[in-house]
Amino acid sequence: MRNDLDGSDSAVVKQERGVRTRNHLISVAAAEFDRNGYDGTSLSRLSRSAGISIGALTFHFAAKGELASAVEDSGRAATRRVVEGVTARGGPALDTVSALVLALGRLIETDAAVRAAARLTQERVGAGPDWCGCWLPEVKELLERAAEQGQLDPEVDPCPVALLTAHLVGGVVTRVRRGRGEGPGAVAGELRELWRLIRRGIAARTDPELPK
């Protein structure tokens, strides 16, 4: 009986070790894909960065594409958690757009898997759904709702504003990747100021966020 228990415990330990190794590989790969892109990252480079053998790496991920897909999944999942967390709070639609844009900026600064997902889904053949698809549809829907509720200036079309938001958030990804910020939170701070200017340009004159 004891031997059976020992075998079961050993299997659990091995399984937990495997999960830790897999998560470590995804974390390391996220940083490498974010920095160097898909074509600029090799399995040998990933093996060295992770501190494990090629054999151990390919035990978990048989090919670079499988690891890239896991990184994409991780980045999309993190993004969806933020989107769902912000939109669940409710409140005026334009306020929710603002909160979501700023939350995405903070996430991009701190999560390499999110930045890697944004890059990989654009440049990798066979990649999964585009990263923007994790959040842009919600932004478009919220902006349309804001227009219906009179929160936007009557002359503002929600569609171009959503497109502007996509370019703005994409710019945050690039700036963080290139290390343009002056310390932690700097790029998110830039985004906050830029979004404040955009909101002033699109909001109805009754917007409480506008200066009196």
C-alpha positions as CSV (number, residue, x, y, z in Angstrom):
1,M,0.0,0.0,0.0
2,R,2.8,2.4,0.9
3,N,4.6,1.8,-2.3
4,D,1.4,2.7,-4.3
5,L,1.2,6.0,-2.3
6,D,4.9,6.7,-2.9
7,G,4.4,6.1,-6.6
8,S,1.4,8.4,-6.6
9,D,3.3,11.2,-4.8
10,S,6.2,10.8,-7.2
11,A,3.8,11.2,-10.2
12,V,2.3,14.4,-8.7
13,V,5.8,15.8,-8.1
14,K,6.8,15.1,-11.7
15,Q,3.6,16.6,-13.0
16,E,4.2,19.8,-10.9
17,R,7.8,20.0,-12.1
18,G,6.6,19.6,-15.7
19,V,4.1,22.4,-15.3
20,R,6.8,24.7,-13.8
21,T,9.2,23.9,-16.6
22,R,6.5,24.5,-19.2
23,N,5.5,27.9,-17.6
24,H,9.2,28.8,-17.4
25,L,9.7,28.1,-21.1
26,I,6.7,30.2,-22.0
27,S,7.9,33.1,-19.9
28,V,11.4,32.9,-21.4
29,A,10.0,32.5,-24.9
30,A,7.7,35.5,-24.5
31,A,10.7,37.7,-23.7
32,E,12.7,36.4,-26.7
33,F,9.8,36.6,-29.2
34,D,8.9,40.1,-28.0
35,R,12.5,41.2,-28.4
36,N,13.6,39.4,-31.5
37,G,10.4,38.3,-33.3
38,Y,9.5,34.8,-34.5
39,D,12.2,34.6,-37.3
40,G,14.9,36.1,-35.0
41,T,14.3,33.5,-32.3
42,S,15.7,29.9,-32.6
43,L,15.2,26.8,-30.4
44,S,18.8,26.9,-29.5
45,R,18.6,30.5,-28.4
46,L,15.5,29.6,-26.3
47,S,17.3,26.6,-24.8
48,R,20.2,28.8,-23.7
49,S,18.0,31.5,-22.3
50,A,15.8,29.0,-20.4
51,G,18.9,27.2,-19.1
52,I,17.7,23.8,-20.2
53,S,18.7,21.3,-23.0
54,I,17.2,21.2,-26.4
55,G,15.9,17.8,-25.5
56,A,14.1,19.0,-22.5
57,L,12.6,21.9,-24.5
58,T,11.3,19.8,-27.3
59,F,9.9,17.3,-24.8
60,H,7.4,20.1,-23.9
61,F,7.2,21.8,-27.3
62,A,8.1,19.8,-30.3
63,A,8.6,22.8,-32.5
64,K,9.1,26.5,-32.3
65,G,5.6,27.1,-33.6
66,E,4.1,25.2,-30.7
67,L,5.9,27.4,-28.2
68,A,4.9,30.5,-30.1
69,S,1.3,29.4,-30.0
70,A,1.6,28.9,-26.2
71,V,3.0,32.4,-25.8
72,E,0.2,33.8,-28.0
73,D,-2.4,32.0,-25.9
74,S,-0.8,33.3,-22.7
75,G,-0.8,36.9,-24.0
76,R,-4.4,36.7,-25.2
77,A,-5.6,35.2,-21.9
78,A,-3.9,37.9,-19.9
79,T,-5.5,40.6,-22.1
80,R,-8.9,39.0,-21.9
81,R,-8.7,39.0,-18.1
82,V,-8.1,42.7,-18.1
83,V,-10.8,43.4,-20.6
84,E,-13.4,41.4,-18.7
85,G,-12.3,42.9,-15.4
86,V,-12.7,46.5,-16.6
87,T,-15.9,46.0,-18.6
88,A,-17.5,44.1,-15.6
89,R,-17.4,47.3,-13.5
90,G,-20.1,49.0,-15.6
91,G,-20.5,52.8,-15.6
92,P,-20.7,55.3,-18.5
93,A,-19.4,53.8,-21.8
94,L,-16.8,56.5,-22.4
95,D,-15.4,56.1,-18.9
96,T,-15.1,52.4,-19.5
97,V,-13.2,53.0,-22.8
98,S,-10.8,55.3,-20.9
99,A,-10.3,52.7,-18.1
100,L,-9.7,49.9,-20.6
101,V,-7.2,51.8,-22.7
102,L,-5.2,52.8,-19.6
103,A,-5.4,49.2,-18.2
104,L,-4.1,47.9,-21.5
105,G,-1.2,50.3,-21.3
106,R,-0.2,49.1,-17.8
107,L,-0.5,45.5,-18.9
108,I,1.6,46.0,-22.0
109,E,4.4,47.5,-19.9
110,T,4.5,44.6,-17.4
111,D,3.7,41.5,-19.5
112,A,6.1,40.3,-22.1
113,A,3.7,37.6,-23.3
114,V,1.2,40.3,-24.2
115,R,3.7,42.2,-26.2
116,A,4.9,39.0,-27.8
117,A,1.3,38.0,-28.7
118,A,0.8,41.4,-30.3
119,R,4.0,40.8,-32.4
120,L,3.6,37.2,-33.2
121,T,0.0,37.4,-34.4
122,Q,1.1,40.0,-36.9
123,E,4.3,38.4,-38.3
124,R,4.0,34.6,-37.8
125,V,2.5,32.5,-40.6
126,G,0.0,30.2,-39.0
127,A,-0.5,32.4,-35.9
128,G,-3.7,32.4,-34.0
129,P,-6.3,35.2,-33.9
130,D,-4.9,38.8,-34.0
131,W,-4.1,40.1,-30.6
132,C,-6.1,43.3,-31.2
133,G,-9.2,41.0,-31.5
134,C,-8.9,40.4,-27.7
135,W,-9.9,44.0,-26.9
136,L,-10.7,46.2,-30.0
137,P,-14.2,44.8,-30.5
138,E,-15.1,45.9,-27.0
139,V,-13.7,49.3,-27.5
140,K,-15.7,49.7,-30.7
141,E,-18.9,48.6,-29.0
142,L,-18.3,50.9,-26.1
143,L,-17.7,53.9,-28.3
144,E,-20.8,53.1,-30.3
145,R,-22.7,53.0,-27.0
146,A,-21.2,56.2,-25.9
147,A,-22.3,57.9,-29.1
148,E,-25.9,56.5,-28.6
149,Q,-25.9,57.8,-25.1
150,G,-24.7,61.3,-26.1
151,Q,-21.3,61.0,-24.5
152,L,-19.5,61.8,-27.8
153,D,-19.5,65.0,-29.7
154,P,-22.3,64.6,-32.3
155,E,-19.7,65.1,-35.2
156,V,-17.5,62.3,-33.9
157,D,-17.7,58.9,-35.7
158,P,-16.9,56.0,-33.3
159,C,-15.3,53.9,-36.0
160,P,-12.3,56.2,-36.7
161,V,-11.9,56.7,-32.9
162,A,-11.6,52.9,-32.5
163,L,-9.0,52.8,-35.2
164,L,-7.1,55.6,-33.5
165,T,-7.2,53.6,-30.3
166,A,-5.7,50.6,-32.1
167,H,-2.8,52.7,-33.4
168,L,-2.3,54.3,-30.0
169,V,-2.2,51.0,-28.1
170,G,0.0,49.5,-30.8
171,G,2.4,52.4,-30.4
172,V,2.6,51.6,-26.7
173,V,3.7,48.0,-27.5
174,T,6.5,49.4,-29.8
175,R,7.7,52.0,-27.3
176,V,7.9,49.5,-24.4
177,R,9.7,47.0,-26.6
178,R,12.3,49.6,-27.7
179,G,12.7,50.8,-24.1
180,R,11.5,54.3,-24.8
181,G,10.1,54.9,-21.4
182,E,12.1,56.6,-18.6
183,G,11.5,54.0,-15.9
184,P,8.6,51.8,-14.9
185,G,5.2,53.2,-15.7
186,A,6.6,55.9,-18.0
187,V,5.0,54.7,-21.2
188,A,1.7,54.1,-19.4
189,G,2.0,57.7,-18.2
190,E,2.5,58.9,-21.7
191,L,-0.6,57.0,-22.8
192,R,-2.6,58.6,-20.0
193,E,-1.7,62.1,-21.3
194,L,-2.4,61.2,-24.9
195,W,-5.7,59.6,-24.1
196,R,-6.7,62.7,-22.1
197,L,-6.1,64.8,-25.2
198,I,-8.1,62.4,-27.4
199,R,-11.0,62.4,-25.0
200,R,-11.1,66.1,-25.0
201,G,-11.4,66.0,-28.8
202,I,-14.2,63.3,-29.0
203,A,-16.3,63.9,-25.9
204,A,-19.6,65.8,-25.7
205,R,-19.2,69.3,-24.1
206,T,-21.1,67.9,-21.1
207,D,-18.3,65.4,-20.3
208,P,-17.4,65.7,-16.7
209,E,-13.7,65.0,-17.5
210,L,-13.5,68.1,-19.7
211,P,-12.2,71.4,-18.1
212,K,-14.9,73.8,-17.2
